[in-house]
Amino acid sequence: MIWFTADTHFGHANIIPAADRPFSSIDRMNSQLIANINDRVSMTDTLYVLGDFSYHITVEQAYALRRHINCRKVILVRGNHDKGWGEPGHPPAFSEVLDYAELKPGMCHGQRMCMLHYPMLSWNGKWRHAIHLHGHIHAKPEYNLRNRDLGILRYDVGVDANNYCPVSRDEILAFFKGVDPVPDSDRERRLMERGE
């Protein structure tokens, strides 16, 4: 199974009041987020972290937290707070460290998934039902519902939008099932009409 999360902000005490998280301390937040990941994601699954794994702690401290995540294949798509990952001299905490990633249609039951830490207005294959996954904005669940209602195949996989849990590829595909993307330009409308 393939899973996604973002904006865990491990070690960042100020994120609790800033994002209105229901944790009494940073230690409780760190422990609960790790438990939520381990409850859903198995050792043999793949977990994409779409940025901001940690903040205001050293790479070594963040690596110690990463070791508590049971999943072996954790891929980081860097966010604005992910400094030092992939630099020489640091332990390889992640299977890969990327700036952008895509899951091809063959891995997503015919749909492409485009991943970046930041939300985009347009993405590869948008008019062909490609889904854009992101984090960064610490949205609440209503954001994803609103996007779906408007025909925007964009989903915030961040913990704040998903009950502090990772979300699976299949859950996202089911969430958007039957939703036709709404073109946001004449060019996209023409491409959709021609089936390109």
N, C-alpha and C positions, 0 to 999 in steps of 0.2 A: 504494500500500500504506500501511497505517496501522501505526505502531510505537509502543511504549511503553517507557519506562525511568523510573528514579527513584533518588534517593540517590547520585548520582555524587559529591557532596561535593568538587567540584573545588577544589583549593587547601587542603584540610584534612588536614594531615600526621597528626594523631592518629587519623583514621579508619582508617589502615592497621593499627595494632595493635588498636584497639577492635573492628573488624569482621573481624579476622584476614585482611586482604587480602594477596595474594601479590606485593606490590610493594616494591622496596628503597628507593624514594624517592617523594616527591610528584610530581616531574616525570615519573617513569616511569609512575605511576598516571594522571596527567592525559593523557599521550600515548597510553597503551594504551586508556583508555576512549574517547577521541576516535577512535582507529583502529578500535576495535570498532564504534562507531556508524557511521562512514563505510564500513566493509566491508559493512554490512547495509542501511543506509538510503540511498536514492538522493536526488538533489537535488529530485526532484519528489514524493517521498513526504511524508507528514505524520508528525512525531514529537511525541508527548506526553511531557513530562517531569513526572512526578507528584511534584514537590517535591524540595527540597534539592539544587538544581543545584550550588551552591557553598557554602563556609563559611570564615570567617576570612580572606576576601580582599575587596577592594573590588568594587563593581559594575563599575567600569572594568576591573579585572583579570579578573573573570569574563566580561565582555563580550569581552575579547580571546580567551579560550578558546572562547567560543561561536562566534566568527567562524571557527574551525577546523573546525566541524561543517558539512559540505557541504549538508545538508538546508536548504532555504529556509524551509519552514513548520514551525517549532518552537513548540509551544504549551506554556507553563508553567502547571501547576496548582500553585499555591504550597504550599510546605511550611513548617515552623517555622523554617528557616534562610534562607528567601528574602526577605530584607529589601531594600527599595530598588527592586526590579523594578517597573516601571510608574509610578514616581514622576516628576514633572516634572523636567526637567534631565538625565535619563539617556538614553543612546541606546536606541532600541527593539530590544533584543536578541531579543525573542520576537515572533511573529506576534500572540499574545494572551497575557495574563496573567490567569488565572482562579483562583477558589477551589474550584470544583467544575465538572465537565464530564460530559456524557453523550453517548454515541454511540447514536443511535436504532436500533431494530430494522432499518430499511431499509439501514443502513450495516454491519450485522453479521450478515447472512444470517438475519434474523429474531430475533436476540437483542439485548437492550439491554446496553450496558456503562456502568457508573457509575464515575466516577473521582474520587477524593479522595486527598490525601496520606496520610491516616490510615485504618487499617482500621476498618470499621464492622461492627456485629452485624446490622444490617438496612439495606436499601437499596431504592430505587425498583424495583419489579418483581421483587423477590427470589423470590417464589413463582411467577413466570412465567419462570423460567430466566434472569433478568438476572444478569450477571456483574459483580462488584465488583472493580475494579483499584485498587491502592494501593501505597504504599511505607512509609517511616517506620521499620519495625521491623528492617530489615537481616537478614531471615530467610535461612536457607539453603534449598536446593532442597526439602528434606524437608517444609518448611512447606506448599508448594503441593501436593505429593503427598498429604499428610495431609488437607488441605482437600478435595481431590477424593475421596479414599477415604471421607470422612465425609459426602459430598453437600453440601459447602459451596462454592458457586460464588464463591469469593473468591481472588484471585491477587495475590501480591506481585510487581510488575514491577521491583522494585529490582535493581540490578546484583549485589548479593550473592546473590540467589536465582536468578540467570540467567547464571552464568558470565561476569559482567562485560560482558554484551551486552544490547542492546535485544531485545524480543520482539515478534513481529507479532500483529496481530489474528487472522489465520488460525491461527497456532500456538496461541493461547489457545483459540480455538473448537475446534480439534482436540483439545486437552488435555482439555476438558470434554465432548466428544462422548459422548452416551449417558448422562451423569450426570444423574439426577433430583435436584433440590434437596430436602433434608430440611427440613421446617418446624420452626421452633424455638418455636412457640407454637400454642395451640389456634386462634387467629384465623387464622394463616397456613395451618393444616391445613384449616380450613373454606373459605378462599378457594381453595385448590388443588383441593379436592373439587368446588367449584362451577364451577371453570374461570374464575374472575375474574382 
